Amino acid sequence: MKIMATDLYYRTQRWWKDHIAGWGSNKEIAAADNREERDTKFPSAELGTTGLDVRGGNIYQEYNYDLQSLSSRMVVYEEMRRSESALAAIEQIITLPIRQADWRIELGDDKNFGEFVRWNLFEGLSHSFDDLLREVLLAPLYGFTIHEKVFEDKSQGYLGWRKFAERARRTVTEWQFDRTGGLEGIVQTGIRPDNAEMYTVEIPIKKLIVWTWRKESGNPEGIGAFRQAYKHWRYKQAFEEFAAIRIERQAMGMPKATQPPGGAPQTEVDAVAKLLQRIRTAHDSGLLIPDGWLVDMLNLGPADVPFESHIERQHQSILQTVLGQFVGLGQGGDTGAWALSKDSSSFFLMGLETIADWMASYFNRYCVAQLARYNALGDIEPPRLVHGPLGVRDPDVISSAISKLFDPKLQLPENIEEYMRAELGLPDRDPDDVREQIVVEETETEDDNNRD
């Protein structure tokens, strides 16, 4: 034991000498005036970088050349979002439950400022809070969303938000970083709606909130569901095109013409070729065949390629990118048990909780805390944006749990009753409805005890 203590002592001394003694005295710290000298002398400085591949303000982390440019990537994502049913379902099942949740402000230390933030966010913006939610929740799909914070003096005596103005992703022509990879702002190039002229503007980070989903290596563009669904969308698109061609060929057939045994002049061959191109099925259609020619349909073989199963597989793979595969169970070629759907939807609800927590955390860190500093409120606990439960709960499960937790012979506590009414969609309790609490006491008599 003594040897171990001695060894620990010398190790501690050696660590102190290597890590602490070299830091220098307060005089040395004061003498290190320039930042570069302090960064190399004292361990509190940030020396490394994120490793993000940035050239000319453009990020080159994407290996797929077709998606490497932010502008070209956004064009593809817009096509995916507007034309693909699985991605449309993903957007709805992610955004609607979170928008339907109970969002509120916890007041913090300064109740007056907390009430102001609540009013400003839910009533005092030039747009609705729901619009802000809807725009922010596109970040898990695209990878990021950008809003510019527009401030104004409010009548309550505080500096507040006038609006959170969305900035189109495709208009970001340059990301601005500091030397360690921290985001400092953006350069935006776009068309002003008032005069239809191109303009370029630099927006500093203090005026922005960049909602980045799955930031890696400091990449503000993030990784969204559209990127992970891209391969399956391409395959599904190709299979649907192949299936359409196959159906058209199989249903309509491919006409062919056979020349007379002695051949035919070129003018007649050209005329028959044009005739074949114009063959259509209609109530008044007909065909005049030149003498000696034979026109019939080419046999393409059986249409037994399982395009439906291939398309359905890619459809389900797209839904799986957000754990939403339960949406497609029992449809097309896919089947699934109720228990499987329940487990899948439970995981999906966990994902929605994570997205809602992420949104609230971003807003509290980069909007509310900044507003508290701008209003010079000092070192206080600022208000917080929070949300209630997400998703639809099984009323039978809730009722069963309540019956196990509380005595059914007693009246429920007021807060529990309010919660149950809200969950079951029942009207609020009438405050004038005063009920007496009835307690049923069970008594045992001698005759009851003697009775078998």
C-alpha positions in Angstrom: 0.0 0.0 0.0 2.9 2.3 0.8 4.5 1.7 -2.5 1.2 2.5 -4.3 0.8 5.8 -2.4 4.4 6.7 -3.2 3.9 5.9 -6.8 0.7 8.0 -6.9 2.6 10.9 -5.3 5.4 10.9 -7.9 2.9 10.5 -10.7 0.9 13.5 -9.4 4.1 15.6 -9.2 5.1 14.6 -12.7 1.6 15.5 -14.0 1.7 18.9 -12.3 5.1 19.6 -13.8 4.1 18.6 -17.3 0.6 20.2 -17.4 0.5 23.0 -14.8 3.9 24.4 -14.3 4.3 25.2 -18.0 1.2 27.4 -18.0 3.1 30.4 -16.5 2.3 32.9 -13.9 -0.3 35.7 -14.0 2.4 38.1 -15.2 3.2 35.8 -18.1 -0.5 35.6 -18.9 -0.8 39.4 -18.9 2.3 39.6 -21.1 0.8 37.4 -23.8 -1.1 40.2 -25.5 -1.7 38.7 -28.9 -4.2 35.9 -29.4 -1.8 33.6 -31.3 0.7 33.7 -28.4 -2.0 32.9 -25.9 -3.5 30.1 -28.0 -0.1 28.3 -28.1 0.8 29.0 -24.5 -2.4 28.2 -22.5 -4.7 25.2 -22.9 -7.9 27.2 -22.7 -7.6 28.2 -26.4 -9.2 26.2 -29.2 -6.4 25.0 -31.4 -8.1 22.5 -33.8 -10.7 22.8 -36.5 -13.9 20.9 -37.4 -12.3 19.5 -40.6 -15.2 20.7 -42.7 -14.3 20.9 -46.4 -15.1 24.5 -47.2 -13.8 26.3 -50.3 -14.9 29.8 -51.3 -17.7 29.6 -48.7 -19.1 26.4 -50.3 -19.2 23.1 -48.5 -18.0 20.0 -50.2 -18.9 17.1 -47.9 -21.3 15.4 -50.3 -19.8 12.5 -52.2 -22.6 12.4 -54.9 -21.7 14.9 -57.5 -25.3 15.5 -58.5 -26.0 16.7 -55.0 -22.7 18.4 -54.2 -23.9 22.0 -54.9 -26.4 23.3 -52.4 -28.5 25.0 -55.1 -28.7 21.8 -57.3 -29.4 19.7 -54.2 -32.3 22.0 -53.3 -33.8 21.6 -56.8 -33.7 17.8 -56.5 -35.2 18.0 -53.0 -38.0 20.3 -54.2 -38.9 17.7 -56.9 -38.9 14.9 -54.3 -41.1 16.8 -51.9 -43.6 17.9 -54.5 -43.9 14.7 -56.5 -43.3 11.7 -54.1 -46.2 10.4 -52.0 -44.0 8.7 -49.4 -42.1 11.9 -48.8 -45.4 13.9 -48.6 -46.6 11.4 -46.0 -43.3 11.8 -44.1 -43.8 15.6 -43.9 -47.3 15.3 -42.6 -46.6 12.6 -40.0 -43.7 14.7 -38.7 -45.1 18.2 -38.7 -48.8 17.7 -37.8 -48.4 16.0 -34.4 -45.7 18.6 -33.3 -47.8 21.5 -34.5 -50.8 20.1 -32.7 -48.9 19.8 -29.4 -49.4 22.2 -26.5 -46.6 24.8 -26.8 -46.1 27.2 -23.9 -43.6 29.5 -22.2 -42.2 28.8 -18.7 -41.8 32.2 -17.2 -38.4 31.9 -15.5 -37.1 34.3 -12.8 -38.5 37.6 -14.2 -42.2 37.0 -14.5 -42.9 40.2 -16.3 -40.3 39.4 -19.0 -41.6 35.8 -19.2 -45.1 37.1 -19.8 -43.8 39.4 -22.5 -42.0 36.6 -24.3 -45.1 34.5 -24.1 -47.2 37.3 -25.6 -44.5 38.2 -28.2 -44.1 34.7 -29.5 -47.8 33.6 -29.5 -49.5 36.9 -30.2 -47.1 39.7 -31.1 -45.4 38.4 -34.2 -46.4 39.6 -37.7 -46.9 35.9 -38.5 -48.4 33.0 -36.5 -46.3 30.8 -34.2 -47.7 27.8 -36.2 -46.1 29.2 -39.4 -42.8 29.4 -37.6 -43.2 25.8 -36.4 -44.1 24.6 -39.9 -41.0 26.2 -41.4 -38.7 25.0 -38.7 -39.9 21.4 -39.0 -38.7 21.3 -42.6 -35.1 21.1 -41.2 -35.3 17.4 -40.4 -36.3 16.9 -44.1 -34.0 19.3 -45.9 -31.2 19.3 -43.3 -31.5 22.9 -42.2 -33.8 25.9 -42.1 -32.7 29.6 -41.8 -34.6 32.4 -40.2 -33.5 36.0 -39.9 -34.5 37.5 -36.5 -36.1 40.9 -37.0 -36.3 43.0 -33.8 -38.4 46.0 -32.8 -39.3 48.0 -29.7 -42.6 46.8 -28.2 -45.1 48.9 -26.3 -44.4 46.9 -23.2 -41.0 48.6 -22.9 -39.0 45.6 -24.1 -37.1 44.9 -27.3 -38.8 42.1 -28.9 -39.2 40.1 -32.2 -41.2 41.5 -35.0 -40.9 38.3 -37.1 -38.7 35.4 -37.9 -38.2 35.8 -41.7 -37.5 32.6 -43.5 -34.5 32.7 -45.9 -34.6 30.2 -48.8 -31.9 27.6 -48.6 -31.0 27.9 -52.3 -30.2 31.6 -51.9 -27.2 30.9 -49.6 -24.2 31.5 -51.9 -21.6 31.5 -49.2 -21.2 30.3 -45.6 -18.9 32.4 -43.4 -16.8 30.7 -40.8 -14.2 31.7 -38.2 -10.8 30.0 -38.1 -11.9 27.1 -36.0 -15.1 26.3 -38.0 -17.7 28.3 -36.1 -20.4 29.8 -38.2 -20.2 33.6 -38.4 -22.9 34.4 -41.0 -24.1 33.8 -44.6 -23.9 35.6 -47.9 -27.3 35.6 -49.6 -28.0 36.2 -53.2 -31.6 36.5 -54.3 -34.3 38.5 -56.1 -36.1 41.3 -54.3 -39.9 40.9 -54.9 -40.4 44.7 -55.0 -38.2 45.4 -58.0 -37.3 42.0 -59.4 -33.6 42.9 -59.2 -30.8 40.6 -58.0 -29.0 41.6 -54.8 -26.4 40.2 -52.5 -26.3 40.8 -48.7 -24.2 39.6 -45.8 -26.2 38.5 -42.7 -24.2 38.1 -39.4 -24.9 35.1 -37.2 -26.3 37.3 -34.4 -29.2 38.1 -36.8 -29.8 34.5 -37.8 -31.0 31.3 -36.3 -29.8 28.3 -38.4 -31.8 25.3 -37.5 -29.4 22.4 -38.4 -30.6 18.8 -38.1 -27.8 16.3 -37.4 -24.9 18.7 -37.7 -21.6 16.8 -38.3 -18.1 18.3 -38.5 -19.7 21.8 -38.0 -21.7 21.4 -41.3 -24.6 23.9 -41.0 -26.4 22.1 -43.9 -27.0 19.0 -41.8 -28.3 15.7 -43.0 -32.1 15.4 -43.6 -34.5 12.7 -44.5 -34.6 13.8 -48.1 -30.9 13.0 -48.5 -31.2 9.5 -47.0 -34.3 8.8 -49.1 -32.7 10.0 -52.3 -31.4 6.6 -53.5 -34.8 4.9 -52.9 -36.6 7.8 -54.6 -34.4 7.3 -57.7 -35.0 3.6 -57.8 -38.7 4.0 -57.3 -38.9 6.6 -60.0 -37.1 4.3 -62.4 -39.3 1.3 -61.6 -42.4 3.3 -62.0 -41.2 4.5 -65.4 -40.3 1.0 -66.5 -43.6 -0.3 -65.3 -45.5 2.3 -67.2 -43.6 1.5 -70.4 -44.3 -2.2 -69.9 -48.0 -1.7 -69.3 -48.3 0.5 -72.4 -46.5 -2.0 -74.6 -48.3 -5.0 -73.1 -51.8 -3.4 -73.3 -51.4 -1.6 -76.7 -49.0 -4.0 -78.3 -46.4 -3.2 -80.9 -47.7 -3.3 -84.5 -45.5 -4.7 -87.2 -45.8 -4.9 -91.0 -44.5 -7.6 -93.4 -43.7 -6.7 -97.0 -45.0 -8.6 -99.9 -42.8 -11.5 -101.1 -41.5 -9.5 -104.0 -40.7 -6.4 -102.0 -42.2 -3.0 -102.2 -41.0 0.4 -103.4 -39.4 2.7 -100.9 -42.3 5.3 -101.1 -44.7 2.5 -100.1 -42.5 1.4 -97.2 -42.3 4.9 -95.9 -46.1 5.2 -96.1 -46.7 2.0 -94.2 -44.1 3.1 -91.5 -46.1 6.3 -91.0 -49.3 4.3 -90.9 -47.9 2.1 -88.1 -46.9 5.2 -86.1 -50.5 6.5 -86.2 -52.2 3.3 -85.1 -54.4 4.1 -82.1 -57.4 2.3 -80.6 -60.6 4.4 -80.8 -64.3 3.9 -81.6 -63.8 5.2 -85.2 -60.4 3.8 -85.9 -59.6 1.8 -89.0 -56.7 0.7 -91.2 -56.2 0.6 -94.9 -53.5 -2.0 -95.8 -51.7 -1.8 -99.1 -52.0 -4.8 -101.4 -49.7 -7.6 -100.4 -48.8 -6.2 -96.9 -49.5 -8.1 -93.7 -50.0 -6.1 -90.5 -50.3 -7.8 -87.1 -49.1 -7.3 -83.5 -45.7 -8.3 -82.1 -45.9 -10.7 -79.1 -43.9 -9.2 -76.2 -44.1 -12.1 -73.9 -45.8 -12.3 -70.5 -45.8 -9.2 -68.3 -44.6 -11.1 -65.2 -41.9 -8.7 -64.0 -42.9 -7.9 -60.3 -42.7 -4.1 -60.6 -45.3 -3.7 -57.9 -43.2 -5.4 -55.2 -40.0 -3.5 -56.3 -41.9 -0.1 -56.2 -43.5 -1.0 -52.8 -40.1 -2.0 -51.4 -38.6 1.4 -52.3 -41.7 3.1 -50.9 -41.3 1.4 -47.6 -37.6 2.2 -47.6 -38.4 5.9 -47.9 -40.7 5.7 -45.0 -38.1 3.9 -42.9 -35.7 6.9 -43.1 -37.9 8.5 -40.4 -39.1 5.3 -38.7 -42.5 5.8 -40.4 -42.7 2.4 -42.0 -45.9 1.6 -40.0 -47.8 4.0 -42.5 -47.4 1.4 -45.3 -48.1 -1.8 -43.4 -51.0 -3.7 -44.9 -50.8 -1.8 -48.2 -49.7 -3.1 -51.6 -47.5 -6.2 -51.2 -46.6 -5.5 -47.5 -48.5 -6.9 -44.6 -47.8 -6.6 -40.9 -49.3 -7.5 -37.5 -50.9 -4.9 -35.2 -48.2 -5.4 -32.6 -45.5 -4.6 -35.2 -47.4 -1.4 -36.2 -47.7 -0.5 -32.5 -44.0 -1.0 -31.8 -43.0 1.0 -34.9 -45.4 3.9 -34.1 -44.0 4.0 -30.5 -40.4 4.4 -31.8 -41.7 7.0 -34.2 -43.3 9.0 -31.4 -40.0 8.9 -29.6 -38.5 10.4 -32.7 -41.1 13.2 -32.7 -40.4 14.0 -29.0 -36.7 14.3 -30.0 -37.5 16.7 -32.8 -39.7 18.8 -30.6 -37.1 18.9 -27.9 -34.5 19.9 -30.4 -36.6 22.7 -31.8 -37.3 24.1 -28.2 -33.6 23.8 -27.3 -32.5 25.8 -30.3 -35.1 28.5 -29.7 -34.3 28.8 -26.1 -30.5 29.0 -26.7 -30.3 31.2 -29.7 -33.5 33.4 -29.4 -34.8 33.7 -25.8 -31.4 33.9 -24.1 -30.2 36.5 -26.7 -33.4 38.6 -26.2 -32.8 38.5 -22.4 -29.3 39.8 -22.9 -30.5 42.6 -25.3 -32.9 43.7 -22.6 -30.1 43.9 -20.1 -31.9 41.7 -17.5 -28.7 40.5 -15.9 -27.9 37.0 -14.7 -31.4 35.5 -14.5 -33.0 32.2 -15.4 -34.7 33.2 -18.8 -38.1 32.0 -19.9 -38.2 28.7 -21.8 -40.2 27.4 -24.7 -41.6 23.9 -23.8 -44.1 21.5 -25.3 -46.7 19.0 -24.0 -47.1 15.3 -24.9 -47.1 14.4 -28.6 -49.2 11.9 -30.4 -52.6 10.2 -29.9 -52.8 8.1 -26.7 -55.0 5.0 -26.3 -57.8 6.0 -24.0 -58.2 2.4 -22.7 -54.5 2.4 -21.6 -54.8 5.7 -19.9 -58.0 4.7 -18.1 -56.5 1.5 -17.0 -53.4 3.2 -15.6 -55.6 5.8 -13.7 -57.7 3.1 -12.2 -54.6 1.3 -10.9 -53.0 4.4 -9.5 -56.1 5.9 -7.8 -58.9 4.4 -5.7 -62.0 4.2 -7.9 -64.2 4.9 -4.9 -62.6 8.3 -4.4 -62.8 11.5 -6.4 -59.8 12.1 -8.7 -57.4 14.9 -7.8 -58.3 18.1 -9.7 -55.1 18.2 -11.7 -55.5 14.5 -12.8 -59.1 15.1 -13.8 -58.1 18.1 -15.9 -55.4 16.0 -17.6 -57.8 13.2 -18.3 -60.4 15.5 -19.7 -57.8 17.1 -22.0 -56.5 13.7 -23.2 -60.0 12.3 -23.8 -61.3 15.5 -25.5 -63.9 16.0 -22.8 -65.2 19.5 -21.9 -63.7 21.4 -19.0 -65.3 20.9 -15.7 -67.9 23.5 -14.7 -66.4 25.5 -11.8 -69.9 25.8 -10.3 -70.2 22.0 -10.2 -69.4 21.4 -6.5 -69.4 17.7 -5.7 -69.1 16.1 -2.3 -66.3 13.6 -1.9 -67.9 10.3 -1.0 -65.9 7.9 1.0 -67.2 4.4 1.2 -66.1 2.6 4.4 -66.2 -1.1 4.5 -67.2 -2.6 7.8 -67.0 -6.2 8.8 -69.6 -7.6 11.2 -69.4 -10.7 13.3 -72.0 -12.4 11.1 -69.9 -11.5 8.0 -66.8 -13.0 9.6 -68.7 -16.2 10.4 -70.1 -16.5 6.9 -68.2 -18.8 4.5 
